Structures are given as structure tokens and as C-alpha cells.
Amino acid sequence: MAQDAVDRWWWPSLMMFGPPDDESAHSAQSMAWKIKRHSNDELRQRFVDICVPQAQSLGLTLPDPEPRWNEEREHHDFGPIDWTEFREVLKGNGPCNEQRITQRKRAHDEGAWVRDAAAAYAGKHTTAGKA
């Protein structure tokens, strides 16, 4: 079960840090404004450096054939990330996008009574305050 999870989530986990710094539209500005303390690539590297030894100690095999320690860099090297899935998800073509949008619309529709009640309450208090 753990191996199945690693196989399914390894690459998406590396993608969750965002695109490479040289392809990230806002990363440099976010760093300059100190919104972000570490770049996407730095965070991804930290994650790999932590996860590779953990996976090895648990006897799990990463789906990346290249994670190996690089003495010169003092970090784990890892293979290239295929950003196709990431870009497709951002475009709304992800594996669960249709279900997510359907659920979002249903939640919005089912929450109409709350918005209506809040508007009515606000209307009463606005009208009462003017009298």
C-alpha cells in the first residue's frame, strides 16, 4: 500500500512546489517582496533530500530512477519532471476537475439560503438603523 502511494504521488508531490524558478512568472517578485522565503526549486530540493533517505529506510522504491546523492552539491539529484500533467490541471483538465466543479456548483446552490438569510438580516438592520 505504501509503495502504491509513493508510485502515485511522488511526481505530483514534486510538482506541488510550483514550476521551476526559471519558468515561474511571479517567483522572483515574490522573493523580492519577501512573500516567499525560499524558491520553488529550493523547496523541491529540500523535499527530495528529506524523502529519499526516508523512502530508503522504509524499503520503498521511488518511481524516479535517478535519486542519488551528489557529493559535490551535497544534495540528491533527481530526474526531470514532466510538467504536462501540472499544466493540464491548471487548464482545468485534471483527473478530478469535473467532479470538483460539480461539487463546487452544488455547494454554491445549496448555500443560497445562507446568503439570502444574511442579506435579509442585513437589510432589516440597515432599515431599522435609518428609522
Order of alpha helices (4+ residues) and beta strands (2+ residues): alpha-alpha-alpha-beta-beta-alpha-alpha-alpha
